[in-house]
Amino acid sequence: SVKKRSIEDYGKLSDYFSNIFLVNRLTETRVQTGFTRSKPHEEGSDSEFVQKLTIDEDIKWLPASVVKGEGIFLEFNLEKIHEWENKFNFDHLHEITRRFNDLRKIRGLTGKLNIQNKYFLIHTFAHLLINQLSFSCGYGSSSLRERIYCDTGTENNQNIMNGILI
């Protein structure tokens, strides 16, 4: 079940977030579809390095686990994101991107990563929140996961997703 309170109930946080939802019951199903030995697999990269779990085409199932928990969904205030983007110093982000792409070349991975500044903000905030929840609530940081909802595509859909689920 999901609970939503008025954003004004959160005081100063209402300046930075449009909505905050408390998710009392959250179910995640994790499925292992394959593995790699030589290189880490990245979504969107060449799948030639991914080994299927079986060569028997008659086997129609994959190993999976179901994880149950709770969560917090935070939707960022779009106006504040635009304010931050206008003040953002891209030098640090360009350096991170350059180093990451250099490492991809060394590993023989194709394509380039282009980190958008909005994604950088939301992803960084998610990890800071995970660290804070570990300290404040006693959760181990390895037991907390983030799901980023951030569109970085065309201008037509640019302002639809600006949130995180921890």
C-alpha positions as CSV (number, residue, x, y, z in Angstrom):
1,S,0.0,0.0,0.0
2,V,1.1,3.5,-0.7
3,K,0.5,6.5,1.5
4,K,0.6,10.1,0.4
5,R,0.4,13.1,2.7
6,S,0.3,16.7,1.7
7,I,3.7,17.9,0.7
8,E,3.2,20.9,3.1
9,D,3.3,18.4,6.0
10,Y,7.0,17.9,5.2
11,G,8.0,21.5,6.0
12,K,11.1,22.7,4.3
13,L,11.2,19.6,2.1
14,S,8.2,21.0,0.2
15,D,10.6,23.5,-1.4
16,Y,12.6,20.7,-3.1
17,F,10.0,17.9,-3.7
18,S,6.6,17.9,-5.4
19,N,5.5,14.6,-3.8
20,I,6.7,12.1,-1.2
21,F,5.1,8.7,-1.0
22,L,5.6,6.1,1.7
23,V,5.4,2.6,0.3
24,N,4.5,0.2,3.1
25,R,4.7,-3.0,1.0
26,L,7.1,-3.3,-1.9
27,T,7.8,-6.5,-3.8
28,E,10.8,-6.9,-6.2
29,T,11.4,-10.0,-8.3
30,R,15.1,-10.5,-9.3
31,V,15.8,-12.9,-12.2
32,Q,19.2,-14.1,-13.2
33,T,19.3,-14.3,-17.0
34,G,22.9,-15.1,-17.5
35,F,26.5,-14.3,-16.3
36,T,29.8,-13.0,-17.6
37,R,33.3,-14.0,-16.7
38,S,35.6,-11.8,-18.7
39,K,33.9,-8.4,-18.6
40,P,31.1,-6.8,-16.5
41,H,27.8,-6.7,-18.4
42,E,26.3,-3.2,-18.8
43,E,22.8,-2.7,-20.0
44,G,22.8,-1.8,-23.6
45,S,26.3,-3.2,-24.2
46,D,27.2,-6.1,-26.4
47,S,25.5,-9.3,-25.2
48,E,28.1,-11.6,-26.8
49,F,29.9,-11.8,-23.5
50,V,26.8,-12.9,-21.6
51,Q,26.6,-16.7,-21.1
52,K,23.1,-18.1,-21.0
53,L,22.4,-20.2,-17.9
54,T,21.6,-23.3,-19.9
55,I,22.2,-24.6,-23.4
56,D,19.1,-26.8,-23.2
57,E,16.3,-25.0,-25.1
58,D,13.6,-27.2,-23.4
59,I,14.2,-25.4,-20.1
60,K,11.8,-22.6,-20.0
61,W,12.5,-21.1,-16.5
62,L,15.1,-18.9,-14.9
63,P,16.2,-18.7,-11.3
64,A,14.6,-15.9,-9.4
65,S,14.1,-14.5,-5.9
66,V,11.4,-12.3,-4.5
67,V,12.4,-9.6,-2.1
68,K,9.8,-7.8,0.1
69,G,10.4,-4.6,1.8
70,E,9.2,-1.0,2.1
71,G,10.2,2.2,0.3
72,I,10.1,5.9,-0.1
73,F,9.4,7.6,-3.4
74,L,10.5,11.2,-3.8
75,E,9.4,13.3,-6.7
76,F,11.7,16.3,-7.2
77,N,10.3,19.8,-7.7
78,L,11.0,20.5,-11.4
79,E,11.5,24.3,-10.8
80,K,14.3,23.5,-8.3
81,I,16.0,21.1,-10.7
82,H,16.0,23.8,-13.4
83,E,17.5,26.3,-10.9
84,W,20.2,23.8,-10.0
85,E,20.8,23.1,-13.7
86,N,21.3,26.8,-14.5
87,K,24.0,27.1,-11.8
88,F,25.6,23.7,-12.5
89,N,29.4,23.6,-13.3
90,F,29.7,21.0,-16.0
91,D,33.5,20.7,-15.7
92,H,33.3,18.0,-12.9
93,L,30.7,16.0,-14.8
94,H,32.6,16.2,-18.1
95,E,35.7,14.8,-16.3
96,I,33.7,11.9,-14.7
97,T,32.3,11.1,-18.2
98,R,35.7,11.3,-19.9
99,R,37.3,9.0,-17.3
100,F,34.4,6.5,-17.5
101,N,34.5,6.4,-21.3
102,D,38.3,5.9,-21.2
103,L,37.8,2.9,-18.9
104,R,35.1,1.5,-21.3
105,K,37.6,1.7,-24.2
106,I,40.2,-0.2,-22.1
107,R,37.7,-2.9,-21.4
108,G,36.7,-3.1,-25.0
109,L,33.1,-1.9,-24.5
110,T,31.4,-0.1,-27.4
111,G,29.5,3.1,-27.3
112,K,30.0,6.1,-25.0
113,L,28.2,7.1,-21.9
114,N,26.8,10.6,-21.7
115,I,25.7,11.5,-18.2
116,Q,23.0,14.2,-18.1
117,N,23.3,16.7,-15.3
118,K,19.8,16.1,-14.1
119,Y,20.5,12.4,-13.8
120,F,23.7,13.2,-12.0
121,L,21.8,15.2,-9.4
122,I,19.1,12.7,-8.8
123,H,21.5,9.7,-8.7
124,T,23.9,11.5,-6.3
125,F,21.0,12.5,-4.1
126,A,19.7,8.8,-4.0
127,H,23.1,7.6,-2.8
128,L,23.4,10.4,-0.2
129,L,19.9,9.4,1.1
130,I,20.9,5.7,1.2
131,N,23.9,6.6,3.3
132,Q,21.8,8.8,5.6
133,L,19.1,6.1,6.0
134,S,21.9,3.6,6.9
135,F,23.1,5.9,9.7
136,S,19.6,7.1,10.9
137,C,17.5,4.0,10.6
138,G,20.0,1.1,11.0
139,Y,19.6,-0.3,7.6
140,G,22.7,-1.7,6.0
141,S,23.5,0.3,2.9
142,S,23.8,-3.0,0.9
143,S,20.2,-3.8,1.8
144,L,18.9,-0.5,0.3
145,R,18.5,-0.1,-3.4
146,E,17.6,2.9,-5.6
147,R,15.4,3.1,-8.7
148,I,16.0,6.3,-10.6
149,Y,13.1,7.8,-12.6
150,C,14.7,10.4,-14.7
151,D,14.0,11.2,-18.4
152,T,16.9,12.7,-20.2
153,G,15.5,12.3,-23.7
154,T,13.9,14.7,-26.1
155,E,12.4,18.0,-25.1
156,N,8.9,16.6,-25.6
157,N,9.2,14.3,-22.6
158,Q,11.9,16.0,-20.7
159,N,9.9,17.0,-17.7
160,I,7.9,13.8,-17.0
161,M,10.2,11.8,-14.6
162,N,12.2,13.4,-11.8
163,G,12.1,11.0,-8.9
164,I,13.7,8.2,-6.9
165,L,12.4,5.1,-5.1
166,I,14.6,3.9,-2.2
